[in-house]
Amino acid sequence: MGFVGIIMAIVWVMVIERTEKFVLYWQSRLKAIERNEEEPVKIPIYDGAEFEEVYFDPPTFHQILILLPLIAAVGWIIVFGTGIYLWIVT
């Protein structure tokens, strides 16, 4: 179970890093809007290489998040499966 915990901790670090990219991206967009007070509507938000990198470079945020419950489920299946197997065999 400790091994599963280590893997989940690594995945959680990936989540934190991806979240930081989201925050930095949105801060840069807000800063661009503030600098262009005459026409803030003309600032591209959902366009460009930076947007593509933050949202679509694998692994995406959702792909990373889905790993957490999957790893937990596999860990519990291994723990309880081994316990049930040993209970039946003995």
MIDOSE-1310 file (N, C-alpha, C; in nm, 2 decimals, decimal comma, always signed):
residues 90
mgfv	+0,08/-0,12/+0,00/+0,00/+0,00/+0,00/+0,09/+0,12/+0,00; +0,21/+0,11/+0,06/+0,30/+0,23/+0,06/+0,34/+0,26/-0,08; +0,36/+0,16/-0,17/+0,40/+0,19/-0,31/+0,29/+0,27/-0,38; +0,16/+0,23/-0,35/+0,05/+0,30/-0,41/+0,05/+0,45/-0,36
giim	+0,08/+0,47/-0,24/+0,08/+0,60/-0,18/+0,19/+0,69/-0,25; +0,30/+0,62/-0,28/+0,41/+0,70/-0,34/+0,37/+0,74/-0,48; +0,31/+0,65/-0,56/+0,26/+0,68/-0,69/+0,15/+0,79/-0,69; +0,06/+0,78/-0,59/-0,04/+0,89/-0,58/+0,03/+1,02/-0,54
aivw	+0,13/+1,02/-0,46/+0,20/+1,15/-0,43/+0,27/+1,21/-0,56; +0,32/+1,12/-0,64/+0,38/+1,17/-0,76/+0,28/+1,23/-0,85; +0,16/+1,16/-0,86/+0,05/+1,22/-0,95/+0,01/+1,35/-0,89; +0,00/+1,36/-0,76/-0,04/+1,48/-0,70/+0,05/+1,60/-0,73
vmvi	+0,18/+1,57/-0,73/+0,28/+1,67/-0,77/+0,25/+1,72/-0,91; +0,22/+1,62/-1,00/+0,18/+1,66/-1,14/+0,06/+1,75/-1,14; -0,04/+1,72/-1,06/-0,16/+1,80/-1,05/-0,12/+1,95/-1,01; -0,03/+1,96/-0,91/+0,01/+2,09/-0,86/+0,08/+2,17/-0,97
erte	+0,17/+2,10/-1,04/+0,24/+2,17/-1,15/+0,15/+2,21/-1,26; +0,06/+2,13/-1,29/-0,04/+2,17/-1,40/-0,13/+2,29/-1,35; -0,17/+2,28/-1,23/-0,25/+2,39/-1,17/-0,17/+2,52/-1,17; -0,04/+2,51/-1,14/+0,04/+2,63/-1,14/+0,05/+2,69/-1,28
kfvl	+0,06/+2,61/-1,38/+0,06/+2,65/-1,52/-0,07/+2,73/-1,56; -0,19/+2,67/-1,51/-0,32/+2,74/-1,53/-0,32/+2,88/-1,47; -0,27/+2,89/-1,35/-0,28/+3,01/-1,27/-0,19/+3,11/-1,34; -0,07/+3,07/-1,38/+0,03/+3,16/-1,45/-0,03/+3,21/-1,58
ywqs	-0,09/+3,12/-1,66/-0,15/+3,16/-1,78/-0,26/+3,26/-1,76; -0,35/+3,24/-1,67/-0,46/+3,34/-1,65/-0,41/+3,47/-1,59; -0,31/+3,47/-1,51/-0,25/+3,59/-1,47/-0,19/+3,67/-1,58; -0,12/+3,60/-1,68/-0,06/+3,67/-1,79/-0,17/+3,73/-1,88
rlka	-0,29/+3,66/-1,89/-0,40/+3,72/-1,97/-0,46/+3,84/-1,91; -0,48/+3,83/-1,77/-0,53/+3,95/-1,70/-0,44/+4,07/-1,71; -0,31/+4,04/-1,70/-0,21/+4,15/-1,71/-0,22/+4,21/-1,85; -0,23/+4,13/-1,95/-0,24/+4,19/-2,09/-0,37/+4,27/-2,10
iern	-0,48/+4,23/-2,04/-0,60/+4,31/-2,05/-0,58/+4,44/-1,98; -0,52/+4,44/-1,86/-0,50/+4,56/-1,79/-0,41/+4,66/-1,86; -0,31/+4,61/-1,93/-0,22/+4,70/-2,01/-0,29/+4,76/-2,13; -0,39/+4,69/-2,18/-0,46/+4,74/-2,30/-0,59/+4,79/-2,27
eeep	-0,60/+4,89/-2,19/-0,73/+4,94/-2,14/-0,82/+5,00/-2,25; -0,76/+5,05/-2,36/-0,85/+5,10/-2,46/-0,93/+5,00/-2,53; -0,87/+4,88/-2,56/-0,95/+4,78/-2,63/-0,92/+4,64/-2,56; -0,97/+4,62/-2,44/-0,93/+4,49/-2,37/-1,00/+4,37/-2,44
vkip	-1,10/+4,39/-2,53/-1,17/+4,28/-2,59/-1,08/+4,22/-2,70; -0,98/+4,29/-2,75/-0,90/+4,24/-2,85/-0,78/+4,15/-2,80; -0,77/+4,12/-2,68/-0,67/+4,04/-2,62/-0,71/+3,89/-2,64; -0,63/+3,81/-2,71/-0,66/+3,67/-2,73/-0,64/+3,59/-2,60
iydg	-0,75/+3,52/-2,57/-0,74/+3,44/-2,44/-0,74/+3,29/-2,48; -0,83/+3,25/-2,56/-0,84/+3,11/-2,60/-0,77/+3,08/-2,73; -0,65/+3,14/-2,75/-0,58/+3,12/-2,88/-0,43/+3,13/-2,85; -0,35/+3,08/-2,94/-0,21/+3,09/-2,93/-0,14/+2,97/-2,87
aefe	+0,00/+2,97/-2,89/+0,08/+2,86/-2,85/+0,08/+2,84/-2,69; +0,07/+2,95/-2,62/+0,07/+2,94/-2,47/-0,06/+2,87/-2,43; -0,17/+2,90/-2,49/-0,30/+2,84/-2,45/-0,29/+2,69/-2,49; -0,24/+2,66/-2,60/-0,23/+2,52/-2,65/-0,14/+2,44/-2,55
evyf	-0,03/+2,50/-2,51/+0,06/+2,43/-2,42/-0,01/+2,40/-2,28; -0,08/+2,50/-2,23/-0,14/+2,49/-2,10/-0,25/+2,39/-2,10; -0,34/+2,39/-2,20/-0,46/+2,31/-2,20/-0,45/+2,18/-2,27; -0,36/+2,16/-2,37/-0,37/+2,04/-2,45/-0,24/+1,96/-2,46
dppt	-0,13/+2,00/-2,40/-0,01/+1,92/-2,40/-0,04/+1,80/-2,30; -0,01/+1,68/-2,35/-0,03/+1,57/-2,26/+0,08/+1,56/-2,15; +0,05/+1,52/-2,04/-0,08/+1,48/-1,99/-0,16/+1,60/-1,96; -0,29/+1,60/-2,00/-0,38/+1,71/-1,97/-0,42/+1,70/-1,82
fhqi	-0,47/+1,81/-1,77/-0,51/+1,82/-1,63/-0,61/+1,71/-1,60; -0,71/+1,69/-1,68/-0,81/+1,58/-1,65/-0,75/+1,44/-1,66; -0,65/+1,42/-1,75/-0,59/+1,29/-1,75/-0,51/+1,26/-1,62; -0,45/+1,37/-1,57/-0,37/+1,35/-1,44/-0,47/+1,33/-1,33
lill	-0,58/+1,41/-1,32/-0,67/+1,39/-1,21/-0,74/+1,25/-1,21; -0,77/+1,20/-1,33/-0,83/+1,07/-1,33/-0,74/+0,96/-1,28; -0,61/+0,98/-1,28/-0,52/+0,88/-1,23/-0,53/+0,86/-1,08; -0,57/+0,96/-1,01/-0,57/+0,95/-0,86/-0,68/+0,84/-0,82
plia	-0,80/+0,85/-0,86/-0,90/+0,75/-0,81/-0,87/+0,61/-0,87; -0,81/+0,61/-0,99/-0,77/+0,48/-1,05/-0,66/+0,41/-0,97; -0,56/+0,49/-0,93/-0,45/+0,43/-0,86/-0,51/+0,38/-0,72; -0,59/+0,46/-0,66/-0,65/+0,43/-0,53/-0,73/+0,30/-0,54
avgw	-0,81/+0,29/-0,65/-0,89/+0,17/-0,67/-0,81/+0,05/-0,69; -0,71/+0,06/-0,77/-0,62/-0,06/-0,79/-0,55/-0,10/-0,66; -0,51/+0,00/-0,58/-0,44/-0,03/-0,45/-0,53/-0,10/-0,36; -0,66/-0,06/-0,35/-0,76/-0,13/-0,26/-0,79/-0,27/-0,32
iivf	-0,80/-0,28/-0,45/-0,83/-0,41/-0,50/-0,72/-0,51/-0,47; -0,59/-0,46/-0,48/-0,48/-0,55/-0,45/-0,48/-0,58/-0,30; -0,50/-0,49/-0,22/-0,50/-0,52/-0,07/-0,61/-0,61/-0,03; -0,74/-0,58/-0,07/-0,85/-0,66/-0,04/-0,85/-0,79/-0,11
gtgi	-0,81/-0,79/-0,24/-0,80/-0,91/-0,32/-0,70/-1,01/-0,26; -0,59/-0,96/-0,22/-0,49/-1,05/-0,15/-0,54/-1,10/-0,02; -0,61/-1,02/+0,06/-0,67/-1,06/+0,19/-0,77/-1,17/+0,17; -0,86/-1,15/+0,07/-0,97/-1,24/+0,04/-0,91/-1,38/-0,01
ylwi	-0,81/-1,36/-0,10/-0,74/-1,48/-0,15/-0,68/-1,56/-0,04; -0,61/-1,49/+0,05/-0,54/-1,56/+0,16/-0,64/-1,62/+0,25; -0,76/-1,56/+0,27/-0,86/-1,61/+0,36/-0,92/-1,74/+0,30; -0,94/-1,74/+0,17/-1,00/-1,85/+0,10/-0,91/-1,97/+0,10
vt	-0,78/-1,94/+0,07/-0,68/-2,05/+0,06/-0,65/-2,12/+0,19; -0,65/-2,04/+0,30/-0,61/-2,10/+0,43/-0,73/-2,16/+0,50
